[in-house]
């Protein structure tokens, strides 16, 4: 999998647009009428205030405390950058806040405290206690982080969790459980060497000991070597707790014959000779970031029997904290926990380990482009696994209830799991899976409109994100000027610019085009103008001849005109089976609307074809298709000649015996609203429709543009389906991100 490239310009632009920072606050209640305002503030707000004053536990009922976590730092140990100060840490803390929301639907606010005094830090956190349901400490240097966390855990009645310590420890423990299972070893028997006695390292070894690892079998090393009983140099009380009686003095000596190596240190700390000296079936967790203590390639070169994990996403077995902290807090918040204890952390680790041993869902396999099965290269679940949200918090909540830290135990765990599943935005999962598939495919995508700055930015992002290769149709000097004006001058050398003047294939393209158009009123000169001067036609010819895997266009010309140009090269008329499918994403829902491009006024057979193409695209996007044929009528009422074809189209699918759900004709509210569907118990959809087949192209266009402009929906498409090659047509109002999404879909070969 290609490594992502992030430049300073990309990072700064991302944090500045569309608005500075990474999150905003939105109201969850109506704020429209005077009555709304009276209830939200004075006088109505006085009533819940009185209730909470009388019974503080009701704060979880009347405020957002029960789903609100503070991410708090003083910036003394920011990533690998050191002490950047409180303000310098804010982008990281904002990032942590959005991860909470993205992965577990936990609301989070970042707070940066401008002090390096542990006592002041502790006092500030304590004073904030009434506001939050939990506190996530982040990027605080050792040993102050130990003091701060321990004191706050003792003095506060909400969970306090230092993710740099315990997040890494939990994921490490999950992976180690499975690695030892595969190696046929038990945690109480193995010899473990830890290199790196900072916050994460100490937390890792403490949790493993709590899970059964024997103190005398655990050797901890730091920059000065083995931490042994009697050592005085570079020691503190946290290191001393893990000192052992031993004659070993160096990491090299400690690793001889050991079963497990845990690295939370620096690149290159482990040599091949050290790995070679380990016991049979060694387990190596080289978790230094961004570069591990030893790469998996180097470790496997001398020890093919090794199981290796790193902190990197481009290697198997990534130890990724996002597998832990969102779900730990989700489970803790949902039982109104007083703390996150060791039993809850172990429950999280064991649940993660168990999940990795189960069959991997098809949507995850589709995202990675391969079947993932439990084994040496898959001992930890991927962050893309949709089961995480309902499996991990459930285990954490049960452990919290069992150990007595729950204020409000969950009575019905089955219902709780269903609630957890409904929390997640399925559209984010779909987009994330598409991005992963694109990185696995490494497709070459041609961007037809290199004269548009939005297209150029999207092409740069596509390539820098590790998706594959971007080809831009344009003139070198013009592209260079536009990239420079966008602050992307260094990208000029990264992108490959293609045009009629620098290609070796122009004559081939012209011959091909002439054969297609010579009996349609085009002479050789017409064909030359099309192939050499029209960027859309040139890009389409590249795609037709296999010189690109996918194509993105439409940012500068209307889709109807683009389709006309595409038809010079491909057969994309209604009778050719071509269909335009547009994805509309809004408020956690995704629907596909068809046909938005090709069929002006389809009949019932055309509508059935459109439904089949729409269902195929839905499956490509990871959806289980449920097709609704839309009209202004529902199952024959009101009676109208205009609705008749929408009634007949499902009958055509009945004859074809297709393998997806479909129903109609019906109004859009019946198609999308389960409660409205209950009024028609005979109807065949098992849930809200996700593929909407509309009566005509004009109604499709109106629907899409209305959702985009009035509801702020994200629109992807139209996806031109049914011609055998991925051609994605964005709209003229597309943002850079919209164009990038289209490129990703093209890279996934969705057609």
N, C-alpha and C positions, 0 to 999 in steps of 0.2 A: 504494500500500500504506500502510495507516494506521501512524502513528508510535506506538511503544509508550510508555506513560506509566509511570514508575517513581517511586513516592513513598518517602519515608523510612520510613514504616511498613511498606510492602511489603518493602523491602530488608532492614530489621532483622529482620522476621519470618522471611524466607527464610533468613537466616543463623543464626537461633536455633532453628528447628524443622525436622525432628523432634529433632535434636540440634545443639548449637552447632558451627559450622564447616561445612565442605563435603566432608570425606572422612574415612574411617576405614581401619583396617588389618584384613585378614582373612587367616587362615592358608590356604595352598594345599595343605597336606598333612593327613592324618588326625591328630587330636589327641585320640583317644578312649581308647585302651587304654594300659596301662603300656608295652607294646612300642612304641607310637607315640612316647610321651614319651622312651623310652630311645634311639630312633633320632634324634628331633629334637634332643635335648640329650644329656646325659651318659648312657652312655659313647659312643653312636654318633657324635656330632658330631665326636669327636676324629679320626676317619678322614679326612673331607674336609679338615679343618684341616691335617693332615699332607700331603695331596696338594697343597693350594694352596701351602703353604710350600715344597714341593719344586719346584713348577711354577706360578708365579703365573697363567699363562694359564688354568689349570683353574678359577679363580674364576668364569669365565663359565659353567662347567658345573655347579658345585655351589652357587652362590649366585644371588641375584637381580640381581647387578651388571649383567648384560647387558641388563636391561630396566628400569633404574632411573636416573632423571634427577633432579638437584637443581635446584630453582628458587630462586635465591639473590638477595637484594636487601638494600640497607641503607636503602631507603625515601627516598632523597634526591630522587627525581623520580617521584612516584607519579601515574600517569595525567596529568591536567592540573592536579593539586592541589598540586604542589610537594613540598617536603621535609616529609613527615609522620612521618619516623623509621621505625626498623625495625619496631616493633610496629604502627604505623599502616598499614604496607604488607602485613601478614599476610593480610587478606582477599583482596587482589589476587593474592598468591602462591598461596594456596590455590586460587583460581579458575584460575590458570594450570595448576596441577597437575591439576585435574579435566579441563581441556581436553586435556591430553596423553593422559589415559586415554580420554576420550570419543571423540577423533577418530583416535587411532592405537594405542590399547591399550598406551601406554607408562606404566608406573608412575612416579609422581613424588612427591617430598616437598619441601615448601617450607621454606626455611631463611632466617631473617631475622637478619642480622648487625648488632649494635648498635655500629657504628663508621663514621665518615666518613673515617678514615685509609686511603688506598688500600693502603699496605703491610700493615696489619693485615688488611684484607679479603683481599688476595692470599694472605697466609700461612694464613688460616683455610681458604680454598678448597683450597689445596695440601694441607693436612693431611687434608682430607676425600676426597682423590683415590681411595684404595683402596675406598671405599664405593660409588661411583657409576660408571655407564657413560658419563655425560655431565653437563655443567653448563650450565644455561640462566640467564644473567644477566638481570636485569630491573630496570627503574625505578631506574637509577643515573645521577646527573646527569653531564653533560659538563663539563669534559673528563676527569674521573676515570674515566668508563666506558671511554674509549679506552685509558688506561694500564692499567687492571685487565684488560681483555680481552686486550690484546696480550701482557702479561707472563704471564698464565695460559696462553695458547696456546703460548708459548715454553717454559714450564716444566712443563706437564702432558702426560700421554700419553693423555688422553681428550678428546673434543670439548668445546670451550668456545665458547658461542654467545651473543652479546648480541642478543636478539630485537628490542629496540627499534631497533637499527641494521639488522641483516641481514634480519630477517623482513620488514620493510617494503620493503627493497631488492629482495628476491627477488620479491615479488608485484608490485611496481612494474615490475620488469624483464620479468616475464611479460606483463603487460598492454601494456607499451610495444612489445614484439616484435610483438604482434598489431595494435596501433594503427598501427605503421609499415607493416606488411604491407598493411593496408587502405588506407593513404594512398599506397602505392607509393613509399615512401622507405626509405633504408638508414641504419642506425644510425651508420655512419662519415661520413655526409654531413650529418646534421641538426644544427641549432643548438639547444642545450638550455639553458634557464634554470631554475636551482634557487633557490627562495626558502625559506630556513631552513637554516642551517649548523650545526644540532645533530647529535646522534648519528645520527638516521634520515637526515637530508639528506646528510651526508657519506658514509654507507654507500651510499646510492642512487647518488650520482654516481661513487663509486669502482667499484662493480660495473658500471655502464654503461660506464665507461672500459675496464674489464677485458674487456668484451664487444665493444669496438670503437669506442665513441664517442671522438672526437678531443679532446684536452685543450683546444686552442684554440677548439673549438666549444662549450665548456661554460662558462657564466657562472654563478657562485654568488653569491647575495645573502644578506645578513643584515639585521638591523634598522638597520644603518648604511649600507646600500646595497651596491653591487657590491664584491666582493673582488678587487682588482686588484693587480698587482705594484707594490710600493712603499707600499702602505697600511700604516699602523702602528696605527691606532686599532681596538681590539676584536679584535685578531688573536691567534691561537695557531698552533702548528705544524701542526695538522690543517687549519685554514683556509688557511694559507699554501701548503700543498701543492696547492691548487686555484686559487691566484691566477693570473690571466692578464694579458697585456699588452693593455690596452684603454683607450679614452677614456670608456667608458660608466661612469656613476656611480650611476644609480638603477635600480630595478626597472622603472620605466616605460620608460626608455631601452633597457634590455636586452631587453625583450619585443618591440620593434619588429622585425618580420621573422623572429622565431624560430619554429622548427617545434614545439618541445616546451616546455611549462611543467610543472615539478614543484613542488608546494607542500607543504611540511611546516612550516607556519608558523602563521598566525592567520586567523580569520574576516575576510573583507572585504579581504584584502591585495591582491586583483586587481580592477580595475575593468573595466567593459564596454569602455571606450576601449582599455585595454591588450590585451584579447582581440581587438578589432577590428584592432589594428595587427599581429597575428601573420601568419605566412605562410599560404599556401593549405593547406587541410585540417589545421588545427592540432590538436595533441594536448595536452589539459589534464588533468593529474592533480592535482586540488585535494584534498589528503589531510588537511588540518587537521581535527581532531575536537574537539567534536562537529559543528562547522559549518565547511564548506569555505571556501577562499579566495574562491571565487565559486561560486554555485549553477549546476547544469546549465541551469536555466531562463534565468538571466541570460546565460550564455555562449552558448546557442543562439539567444537573441533577436537577437544581433548577428552571430553566426557559425554559421549552420545547418550548415556543413561541419565543425564541430569534433567531435572524439571526446573525451568527457569522462568521467573516472572520479573517484570520491570515496572517502572512508572510510565512507560511510553505507550502511546496508542498505536504506534506502527509496529509493535511486537505483540505476539500472543501473551495472554495472561497479564493484562494491565492492572496494577494495583492503583485503583482510581477512587479517591475519597468520595466522589459523587455517588458511589454505590452505597454509602453508609449514612453520612450526616443528615441528608434530607429525610430519610426514612426513619432514622432514630428519633428525630424530633417530631415527625408526623405521628408515630406511635405514642411518644411521650405526651404530646399536646392533647391527643384524643382521649387520654385517661386523666388529663389535668394533673400530670405527674409532679411530684415534689422534687424529683431528681432523675438523672439518668445514671443508673448504677451498673456495676460490673456484670450483673446477671442480664441486664438488658443489652449490654454490648455483646455478651457471648451469644445471646439469643439472635441478635442481628447477624453475627458471624456464622452461626450454625445454619440459619435460614438461607444465607447467601450460598454457603457450601452445598446445602441440599438442593438448591435451585440449579446449580451448575451440573448436578448429577442427573437431572431430569432431561427429557427430550426438549430440544430448543424449538420454540414456535417458528412456523414457516416464515412469518414476517421478519424475524431476526435473521434467519438464513438468507432470505431474499435481500435484506439490507447488506449482508456481507458477501453475497454472491457465492456462498458455499454453505454446506451443511456443517453446523457446529455440533460436535458430540463430545461428551465428557472424556477427557484424556489428558495427556501431558501438555498439550497446547491449548487446553480449555479447562482450567480449574477454577476460574472465577467468572461469574456471569458478566455479560456486556452491559454497559449503561443503557443500551437500547432495548433491553428485555422488558416488555410491557407488564410482566408479572411482578416486577419489583414493587410497584406501588401498593399492591394488595397483599403480597406475601410477607414482606419485611416488616412494615409497621404492625401487622397483626401479631407476629412473633414478639416484637418489642413490647407491644401493649400487654400481651399475656404474661410476659416476664415481669413487667412492672406491677401488674395486679397481683401476681404470685408473691412478690417480695414486699408488698405493702406500701408502695410509693404512689399508688393511684388514689386521687381524690374522688374520682367518679368512674368506677369500673364499667367496662362494656359488658352488657348482658348477652346480647345476640351477636356472636362473632361472625356468623354467616352474613347477616345484614351489614355489619361493619365492613366486611370485604367488598360487598357490592357498592357501598358508599365510596370506598377508596377508589374502586375502578372508575366510578363516574366522575371523580375529581379531575382526572387528567384530560388534557386537551388532545384529542386524537389527531388533529391536524399537525401538531408539533411532532408527534411520533412519525407521521407519514413523511413530513419534510426531512426529518432527521434520517430516516431509513433511506430515502432517496439520495441524500448526500453521501451516505456510506456506500450505497451501490455505485454511485458515480465514481467515487474514489477507487473502488475495486475494479471497475471497468476500464478506467484510464482512457476514455474516449477522446478522439480529436473532434472538436466542435468548431464549425465555421460560423463566425459572426458576420452577417452579410453587410451590415451598415457601419463600416469603420469611420464614417464621417460624423457620427453622433457621439458626443462625449459620454453619454450614459452607457452606450454599447461598449465603448472602450474600457470604461471602468469595470463593467461586468466581465469583460474578457480577461482583464488583469486579475480580478478576484477569482474567476474560475480557475485560472492557471496557478495562482498563488495558494489557493485552497487545496491544491493537490488533487484536483478532479481529473486532470488530464491536460491535453494540449489545446490551446486556443489559436485559431487562425482568424485573422481579421482581413476582410476585403476592403482595400482602400489604397490611397497613395502614401508612400513612405513619408514624404515631407509633411503632408496634411495630418497624418496620424501622429507624427512626432510633435508638431505644433500643438495639437489638441491635448495630447498627454501632458506635455510640459505646462500648458495653461491650467491643467487640472492638478498640478503638483505631483505628477507621476513621471517625471523625466527619466528616471532610471528604468521605468518599465518599457521604454522605447526599444531597448535591446532584448527584452524578455519576450515580447510578442513577435510572432511571425506574420508579416504583412504579405498578403497574396493579392495579385491582380493580373490582368491580361498581359501586362508588359513583362512580368517576371516568371510566368508559368511556362513549363515545357509542354503543356497539354492543350494549348488554345486551338490548334488545328484539329485535334481529336474532338474537342468540345463542339467546334463548328460543324464538323462532318456529322456528328451525332444529331445536332440540332437541325441541320439541313434535311436529313433523312426524315425527321419528324414533321417538319413544317413546309416542305417544298410543295405539297399539294394543298396547302392551306393559305396560299397567297403570299408566301415569303420567298424572296429571292436571296441569292448569296450575300448581297450587301446588307439586306435586312437582318439576316442571321448573324453576320459579323457585328453589326451594331448591338444586337441583343447579347451575344456572348462576350464581347470585348468591353462594352460600355455600361451595361446594366448590372449592378452589383448583385441584385437578387437572382437574376438568371445565372450569372457566373457562379455564385455560391451553390445554387441548385445543381448546376452541371458538375461541380466538384463532388457533391454528395452522390449524384447518380453514377459517377465513375469510381466511387470508393476512395476518393482522396480526402474524405472526411467521414466521420461516423454519424454526425448529426448536424443540424443547422438551426440557427436562431435568426429570425428576421421580424419585420413589422413595426419597429420603433419609429420609423420615419414615414411610412406609407400605410394607407388604410388596408385592412385585411382583405377586402374584396379585390383590390388591385394586386396585392401580393399573390392571392390565389390564381389570378389570371396569368401572372408571370410564371408561377410554379407549373401551370398546365402546359407551358411550352416544353417542359422537360419531363414531367410525370403525368400520368393519367389520373387526374384528381377531380373528375366530374362526378355528379351524382350517380350516374349509371356505372361508374368505375368502382363504387363501394367506398369512396372517400367520405369521411365524416369529420366535422369539427366538434371537438369536445372541450368545453371550458370548465376548469375547476374553480369553484368559488369557496373561499375559506373565510368564516366569520364566527366569532364567539365560540370557538371550540368545535365548530361543525364544518363539515366539508360536503358539498354536493357538486356533482358533475352535471352540467347542462348541455344538451345536444339537440339538434345540430345548430351550432352557432356560426357556421362558415359556408357550407356547401349547398345544402338543399334549401331552395327558396320556399317551396310549398310541397312537402313530401306527402305521398299517399300512404295507405296503411302498410304496404310492403316496404316502402322506404323507411317508414317509422320503425318497423321491426328490425331492419338492417341497422338503423341508428341505435336502437336499443342494444343490439348485440355488440356493436363497436363500443358503445358507452360502457357496457359491462366488462368488456375486455380491458379498456383503459382503467376502470375501477380496480380490477384485479392487479394490474401492473402497479398501481399506487398502493396496494396492500389492503384494499377494501373488499368486503364480501358484498357483491352488488345486489342492490334492491332497487328495481326499476319502476318508476311511476310514469304513466302516460298522462300528461297534464291537459286540462281543459278548464273552461269556466263552469263545467257541469260535473256532477259526480254520479257515476253509474246510471246514466240515462236521464237525469233531471238537472236542470230543465232541458227539454227536448230541443235539439238544434241540429240542423243539417251540417253546420260547421264543426260540430263535435263528433259527428258520426265516425270519421276515420280514426279518431282516438279510441273509440269503442271497439273498432274492428282490429286495430293493431295487435292487442293482446291475443286475439283469436288466431292471428298469423303465427305468433310465437307458440301458441298451443300446438299447432300443426308441426312446428319445427322441433318441438320437444327440447327446448334449451335447458341448460343446467343452472339457471339463476332465477331468483324471485322477480316477479313482475306483476303489475296490476294497473287497472285503469278502465275507463277514463275517470279522472278525479281532479278536484281542485287542489291547489298547492298546499292549503292548510291540512287537508286530509292526508296528503302525501307525506308531510313532514311532522305532523303532530300526532303522537300516539293516542292521546285522549280523543281526538277527532276520529281516529281510526276505529276506536271502540264502538262508535255509532254504527259501524258496518261490520258486524262480526263475521260475515262471510268472506270478507276480503282476505287476500293471500299474503300480504306483506307481514313479516314478523317484527318489524320495527320501522322507524322513519326511513323513507326512501333516500338513497344517496346518488341515484342517477335519474335525472329529470328529463324526459323526452317531451319537447314542446311542439305545438302544432306547426310552427313556421319559423323561418330564420329571423324574421323581424321581431317576433315575440321573444325569441331567445336573446337577441341583441338588447332589447329593452330591459329584459330581466337582469342580465348581467350588469349592464351599465347603471341601472337603478340601484342594485346592491352595492356596486363600487362607490357610487357618488353619495348615496344617502346613508348607507350603513357602514361605510368605510371598510368594505370587505376586500380581502386580498384576492385578486383575480389572476389565475395562471392559465394562459391559453389565448386563442384556441389551440389545442393539440390536434394537429392534422393526422387523423388515424385512417388506416386502411390502404395506404399506398406502399407499405413495405419499408419505408425509410423514415427516421425521426426528423420531422420538420415542425418546429415550434414557432408559432406566430404570436408575438406579444402585441399589445395595443400601443397606440401612439402616445398614451399618457403613462406608460410604464415607468416605474422607478428603476434604479440600478439593481435593486434587490429582486424586483419582478423579472427583469431580464436574466439575472443570474439563475433564478428558479427555473426559468424556461431552458436555460443551458443545461442545468442539472437533469431535467426530465429528458432532454435530448441525449445526454450522456448515458442515461439509464436505458436507452433504446426503446422508450415508450412510443409506440406508433400504432 
